[in-house]
Amino acid sequence: MHFSFGAATAALFLASSLMAQAGTDPNPPIKAAPGQATTNTSVTPLAATVVLPNAYATAMGNSNNIFGVAWANQRYQQNHNGAQVGNARPFFSHALRFRNASHTGPTQTLEIKLSNCDTTPATHSATFATNIGTNKQTTVFKGNYKYPDMTPNTSPTSFKIVIPYSTPWPWTNPTGKGLLFETLNTSAANGSYFVDAANGDTNVSRSWAVGVTTATGTVGLNFGLITAILDKPVPPFAGYNLFGTGCAGTGGSPIVILPASSRTAMGNSNNIFGTAYHNQRYHQLFTGSQVGPARGFSSHAFRPGTRSDAGPTRTLKILMSRSQTAVPSISTTFTTNIGTNVQTTVFSGTHTYPNMVPSTNPAEFKLVVPWTANYVWAPAAGDN
């Protein structure tokens, strides 16, 4: 079987499926939203995954600020309490909130990096490298960003300044670490654009300096921009779609096709196990190096091949995890394949597969299984 992980999605390496037979009503393939350039004005997300600091999920901020938003030639860090960020999952974008004021939206040249943080909001350092520590920073946005024109806002649920990421970033909820935003603003001029902020909350702190390569700056404890982080794709998509343009008929392109040898060629067989065979437990194991670097996954898809089967409805439970078992050594004992790894249930419920239309296009993955939870692939050396 060949799995495709839709844009903003991920890699399926170990899938454990428990199936029970249901009806046979077909449904059409899922369609993805079209992509949109990162330079376009943002839209309001349907819901924020988490609002930081948490106290401001239901309340407007008590301050406002321009640093980290539209102040030119600036290095800026914002440090959040990891406990408030919550469980491991991928992040696809973050959003800032209008305050009760009006501003014309400027265009700013930004590079935004995410990482875990070795300091806490209480110990946030003036030395930028100390806050980063040994953690790896990932650039999630780099380019010109056009802020939307600001209109007065008094709703704490409205986050209209959405910054989509060029690739999902996996938050792994590491013990004792926080979440660090770093923004490098290389714009030629400031923009007059002050967003909603929190003053006096011990779960956030920040630092800033003139010059994007400056090593030390000024610390502002217990102050930060109120930020919503989103764990599902929302328009505008930045360089990725839900499934991508390569999935003919679904409007998206897969992030990774497994196994790698089938990325440009059709398979040489077909099977029902792991998809529609009832009363079955099934494991499928992929080589970790083919899955690629850490990222977040939100769906997988199968290829129709040359068959014309009617789409059945099946009751499925799909779990994802890492495995230390080598692919050639996959065990007949399911617990051996799982080992000590934590399995994440990404789908549990009834799924109706679309009617199968024969295809000879190796980029066509119309049999999409959208997950109800995301999975963070954060491999260690040797993981599959």
C-alpha positions as CSV (number, residue, x, y, z in Angstrom):
1,M,0.0,0.0,0.0
2,H,1.1,3.5,-0.7
3,F,0.5,6.4,1.7
4,S,0.5,10.0,0.9
5,F,0.7,12.7,3.5
6,G,-1.2,15.8,2.5
7,A,0.5,19.2,2.6
8,A,0.6,20.4,6.1
9,T,0.4,16.7,6.8
10,A,3.0,14.1,7.5
11,A,4.3,10.7,7.1
12,L,2.7,7.4,7.9
13,F,5.2,5.0,9.2
14,L,3.5,2.7,11.7
15,A,-0.3,2.5,11.2
16,S,-2.3,0.2,13.5
17,S,-5.8,-0.3,12.2
18,L,-8.7,-2.0,14.0
19,M,-11.6,-2.5,11.6
20,A,-15.3,-3.5,11.7
21,Q,-17.6,-3.8,8.7
22,A,-20.4,-1.2,8.2
23,G,-22.5,-0.1,5.2
24,T,-21.4,0.6,1.6
25,D,-22.5,4.2,0.9
26,P,-19.9,6.0,-1.3
27,N,-18.9,9.6,-1.0
28,P,-16.9,11.9,-3.2
29,P,-13.2,12.7,-2.7
30,I,-12.3,15.4,-0.2
31,K,-11.3,18.6,-1.8
32,A,-8.6,20.9,-0.4
33,A,-8.7,24.7,-0.2
34,P,-6.5,26.5,-2.7
35,G,-3.2,27.9,-1.7
36,Q,-2.6,31.6,-1.1
37,A,0.7,33.6,-1.1
38,T,2.1,34.7,2.2
39,T,2.1,38.3,1.1
40,N,-1.7,38.5,1.0
41,T,-3.8,39.9,3.8
42,S,-4.8,37.4,6.4
43,V,-8.2,36.1,7.4
44,T,-9.9,35.3,10.7
45,P,-9.3,31.7,11.9
46,L,-12.4,29.7,12.7
47,A,-10.9,28.9,16.1
48,A,-7.7,29.3,17.9
49,T,-6.0,26.2,19.1
50,V,-4.5,27.9,22.1
51,V,-4.2,31.5,23.1
52,L,-1.1,32.7,24.9
53,P,-1.1,33.8,27.7
54,N,-4.1,31.5,28.4
55,A,-5.9,34.1,30.6
56,Y,-6.5,36.2,27.4
57,A,-8.5,33.5,25.6
58,T,-11.6,35.2,26.9
59,A,-10.4,38.7,27.7
60,M,-8.9,41.5,25.7
61,G,-5.4,42.6,26.6
62,N,-4.5,45.5,28.9
63,S,-1.8,47.0,26.7
64,N,-0.6,47.1,23.1
65,N,2.7,47.1,21.3
66,I,4.5,47.4,18.0
67,F,7.7,45.4,18.8
68,G,7.9,42.0,17.1
69,V,5.3,43.3,14.6
70,A,6.2,46.3,12.6
71,W,9.4,47.8,14.2
72,A,12.1,47.9,11.5
73,N,15.7,46.6,12.0
74,Q,14.8,44.7,15.1
75,R,15.6,41.3,16.7
76,Y,12.7,40.2,19.0
77,Q,12.1,37.2,21.1
78,Q,9.0,36.2,23.0
79,N,9.1,33.4,25.6
80,H,5.9,31.4,26.6
81,N,5.4,29.0,29.5
82,G,5.4,25.5,27.9
83,A,2.7,24.3,30.2
84,Q,0.3,26.8,28.7
85,V,1.1,25.6,25.2
86,G,-0.1,22.1,26.0
87,N,0.1,18.7,24.4
88,A,2.4,17.7,21.5
89,R,1.0,18.6,18.1
90,P,2.0,20.4,14.9
91,F,1.5,24.2,14.5
92,F,0.5,25.6,11.1
93,S,0.3,29.3,11.8
94,H,-0.1,31.8,14.6
95,A,-2.2,34.9,14.8
96,L,-2.2,38.3,16.6
97,R,-5.2,40.3,17.7
98,F,-6.5,43.7,16.7
99,R,-6.8,46.1,19.6
100,N,-9.6,48.7,19.9
101,A,-8.0,51.1,17.4
102,S,-7.5,51.7,13.6
103,H,-4.3,51.3,11.7
104,T,-3.5,51.0,8.0
105,G,-1.8,47.6,7.5
106,P,1.9,48.0,6.6
107,T,4.1,45.6,4.7
108,Q,7.0,44.3,6.6
109,T,10.0,42.0,5.8
110,L,10.1,39.4,8.4
111,E,11.8,36.1,9.3
112,I,10.0,34.2,12.1
113,K,11.7,31.3,13.9
114,L,10.2,28.8,16.4
115,S,12.1,26.7,18.9
116,N,11.9,25.3,22.3
117,C,13.3,27.5,25.0
118,D,15.8,26.8,27.7
119,T,14.8,29.8,29.9
120,T,11.4,30.5,31.5
121,P,9.4,33.7,31.3
122,A,10.8,34.5,34.8
123,T,14.4,33.8,33.8
124,H,14.3,35.2,30.2
125,S,17.7,36.5,29.3
126,A,18.9,39.6,27.6
127,T,21.3,37.3,25.7
128,F,19.3,35.9,22.8
129,A,21.4,32.7,22.5
130,T,20.8,31.9,26.1
131,N,17.1,31.7,25.5
132,I,17.6,29.5,22.4
133,G,20.1,27.3,24.3
134,T,20.8,23.9,22.6
135,N,17.4,23.9,20.8
136,K,17.1,24.0,17.1
137,Q,15.4,27.0,15.6
138,T,13.1,26.5,12.5
139,T,12.3,29.3,10.2
140,V,8.5,29.1,9.6
141,F,8.0,32.3,7.7
142,K,10.4,34.4,5.7
143,G,9.4,37.2,3.3
144,N,7.2,40.2,2.9
145,Y,4.0,40.2,5.0
146,K,1.1,42.5,4.4
147,Y,-0.7,43.2,7.6
148,P,-4.5,43.7,7.3
149,D,-5.9,47.1,7.9
150,M,-6.9,47.2,11.6
151,T,-10.4,48.1,12.6
152,P,-11.4,48.6,16.3
153,N,-11.9,45.2,18.0
154,T,-13.3,44.3,21.4
155,S,-13.8,40.6,20.7
156,P,-11.2,38.3,22.4
157,T,-12.0,35.5,19.9
158,S,-11.1,37.5,16.8
159,F,-7.6,37.0,15.6
160,K,-7.4,38.5,12.1
161,I,-3.6,38.9,11.8
162,V,-2.8,35.3,10.7
163,I,0.8,34.4,9.8
164,P,0.8,31.1,7.9
165,Y,3.9,28.9,8.1
166,S,5.8,27.7,5.1
167,T,6.0,24.2,6.8
168,P,4.2,22.9,9.9
169,W,6.3,23.1,13.1
170,P,6.1,20.2,15.6
171,W,5.7,21.2,19.2
172,T,6.7,18.1,21.2
173,N,5.9,19.4,24.6
174,P,9.4,18.8,26.0
175,T,9.7,18.5,29.8
176,G,10.9,21.7,31.4
177,K,11.0,23.8,28.2
178,G,9.0,26.7,26.9
179,L,8.0,28.0,23.4
180,L,10.2,30.7,21.9
181,F,9.2,33.0,19.0
182,E,12.0,35.0,17.4
183,T,11.2,37.7,14.8
184,L,13.9,39.4,12.7
185,N,12.5,42.5,11.0
186,T,14.7,43.7,8.2
187,S,12.2,46.3,6.9
188,A,13.5,49.7,5.7
189,A,10.9,51.6,7.8
190,N,8.6,51.1,10.8
191,G,4.9,50.7,10.3
192,S,2.4,52.3,12.7
193,Y,0.7,49.1,13.8
194,F,0.1,48.3,17.5
195,V,-1.5,45.0,18.4
196,D,-3.2,43.7,21.5
197,A,-0.8,42.8,24.3
198,A,-0.7,41.6,27.9
199,N,1.2,43.4,30.7
200,G,1.8,41.7,34.1
201,D,1.3,38.1,33.1
202,T,4.0,35.9,34.5
203,N,3.6,33.3,31.7
204,V,5.2,35.5,29.0
205,S,8.3,37.7,28.7
206,R,10.2,39.2,25.8
207,S,13.5,40.8,24.7
208,W,14.4,43.1,21.8
209,A,17.4,44.9,20.2
210,V,18.2,47.2,17.3
211,G,19.8,45.1,14.5
212,V,18.9,41.6,13.6
213,T,22.3,40.1,14.4
214,T,22.7,41.8,17.8
215,A,23.6,39.4,20.5
216,T,22.0,41.0,23.6
217,G,19.0,43.2,24.1
218,T,16.5,44.7,26.6
219,V,14.3,42.3,28.6
220,G,10.7,43.0,29.3
221,L,9.4,40.6,31.9
222,N,5.8,39.6,32.2
223,F,4.8,41.3,28.9
224,G,4.0,39.9,25.5
225,L,1.9,40.1,22.3
226,I,-1.3,38.0,22.8
227,T,-0.8,35.1,20.4
228,A,-3.1,32.4,19.1
229,I,-1.4,29.3,17.7
230,L,-3.3,27.1,15.3
231,D,-2.8,23.3,14.9
232,K,-4.9,23.0,11.7
233,P,-4.3,24.7,8.4
234,V,-6.4,27.8,7.8
235,P,-6.3,30.2,4.8
236,P,-4.1,31.7,3.6
237,F,-2.0,28.7,3.1
238,A,1.7,29.4,2.8
239,G,3.4,27.2,0.2
240,Y,1.4,24.2,1.2
241,N,-2.2,23.2,0.7
242,L,-4.3,20.6,2.6
243,F,-3.5,18.0,0.0
244,G,-1.6,19.8,-2.8
245,T,-1.8,20.2,-6.5
246,G,-0.2,16.8,-7.2
247,C,-3.3,14.9,-6.0
248,A,-5.3,15.1,-9.2
249,G,-8.9,15.9,-8.5
250,T,-8.4,16.8,-4.8
251,G,-6.5,20.1,-5.1
252,G,-3.3,19.3,-3.3
253,S,0.2,17.8,-3.4
254,P,1.4,15.1,-1.0
255,I,4.3,16.0,1.3
256,V,5.7,12.4,1.2
257,I,4.9,9.3,-0.6
258,L,5.9,6.0,1.0
259,P,7.7,3.8,0.0
260,A,10.0,6.2,-1.8
261,S,10.4,3.9,-4.8
262,S,6.7,4.4,-5.6
263,R,6.8,8.2,-5.8
264,T,7.0,8.3,-9.6
265,A,5.8,4.8,-10.4
266,M,2.6,2.9,-9.9
267,G,2.7,-0.2,-7.6
268,N,3.0,-3.7,-8.9
269,S,0.2,-5.2,-6.8
270,N,-2.9,-4.3,-4.8
271,N,-4.5,-5.3,-1.4
272,I,-7.4,-4.9,0.9
273,F,-5.7,-5.4,4.2
274,G,-5.4,-2.3,6.3
275,T,-8.1,-0.5,4.3
276,A,-11.4,-2.4,4.1
277,Y,-10.9,-5.9,5.5
278,H,-13.2,-6.3,8.5
279,N,-12.3,-7.6,12.0
280,Q,-8.6,-7.1,11.5
281,R,-5.6,-5.7,13.3
282,Y,-2.9,-4.4,10.9
283,H,0.5,-2.9,11.2
284,Q,2.5,-1.2,8.4
285,L,6.0,0.0,9.0
286,F,8.1,2.5,6.9
287,T,11.8,3.3,7.0
288,G,12.2,6.5,9.0
289,S,14.7,8.0,6.7
290,Q,12.1,8.0,3.9
291,V,9.6,9.7,6.1
292,G,12.0,12.6,6.5
293,P,12.6,15.3,9.2
294,A,10.3,16.3,12.1
295,R,7.0,17.6,11.0
296,G,3.3,17.4,11.7
297,F,0.8,15.1,9.8
298,S,-2.9,15.5,9.5
299,S,-4.1,12.9,7.0
300,H,-3.0,10.1,4.7
301,A,-4.3,8.8,1.4
302,F,-4.2,5.8,-0.8
303,R,-3.9,5.4,-4.6
304,P,-6.7,3.8,-6.6
305,G,-4.6,1.9,-9.1
306,T,-6.4,0.1,-11.9
307,R,-9.5,-1.1,-9.9
308,S,-13.1,0.2,-10.0
309,D,-14.4,-0.8,-6.6
310,A,-17.4,0.9,-4.9
311,G,-16.5,2.9,-1.9
312,P,-17.3,1.0,1.3
313,T,-18.0,2.4,4.8
314,R,-15.7,1.1,7.5
315,T,-15.4,1.6,11.2
316,L,-11.7,2.3,11.8
317,K,-9.3,3.2,14.6
318,I,-5.9,4.4,13.3
319,L,-2.9,4.9,15.6
320,M,0.5,6.4,14.8
321,S,3.8,5.9,16.6
322,R,7.5,5.6,16.1
323,S,9.1,2.1,16.0
324,Q,12.6,0.9,16.7
325,T,11.8,-2.3,14.7
326,A,13.7,-2.5,11.4
327,V,11.4,-2.8,8.4
328,P,12.8,-6.2,7.3
329,S,12.3,-7.4,10.9
330,I,8.7,-6.4,11.4
331,S,7.3,-8.7,14.1
332,T,4.3,-10.9,14.2
333,T,3.9,-9.6,17.7
334,F,2.2,-6.2,17.5
335,T,3.6,-5.0,20.9
336,T,7.1,-5.6,19.7
337,N,6.6,-3.2,16.8
338,I,5.2,-0.6,19.1
339,G,7.8,-1.1,21.8
340,T,7.8,1.6,24.5
341,N,6.5,4.3,22.1
342,V,3.3,6.2,22.8
343,Q,0.6,5.6,20.1
344,T,-1.5,8.5,19.0
345,T,-5.1,7.9,17.9
346,V,-5.4,10.0,14.7
347,F,-8.8,8.6,13.6
348,S,-11.5,6.7,15.4
349,G,-14.9,6.4,13.8
350,T,-16.7,5.6,10.6
351,H,-15.1,6.5,7.2
352,T,-16.6,6.1,3.8
353,Y,-14.1,5.6,1.0
354,P,-14.9,7.3,-2.4
355,N,-15.8,5.1,-5.3
356,M,-12.6,4.0,-6.9
357,V,-11.8,5.3,-10.4
358,P,-8.9,3.6,-12.3
359,S,-5.8,5.6,-12.5
360,T,-2.3,5.3,-13.9
361,N,-1.1,8.6,-12.5
362,P,1.4,7.9,-9.6
363,A,0.6,11.4,-8.2
364,E,-3.1,10.7,-7.8
365,F,-4.2,9.9,-4.3
366,K,-8.0,10.3,-4.1
367,L,-8.7,7.8,-1.3
368,V,-8.1,10.3,1.5
369,V,-8.5,9.5,5.2
370,P,-8.7,12.9,7.0
371,W,-7.6,12.5,10.6
372,T,-9.5,13.9,13.6
373,A,-6.1,14.5,15.4
374,N,-2.7,15.5,14.2
375,Y,0.4,13.5,14.7
376,V,3.9,14.9,15.4
377,W,6.7,12.9,13.7
378,A,9.8,13.8,15.8
379,P,12.2,11.0,15.1
380,A,15.4,10.1,17.0
381,A,18.2,8.3,15.2
382,G,17.2,4.9,14.0
383,D,13.4,5.4,14.4
384,N,11.0,4.1,11.8
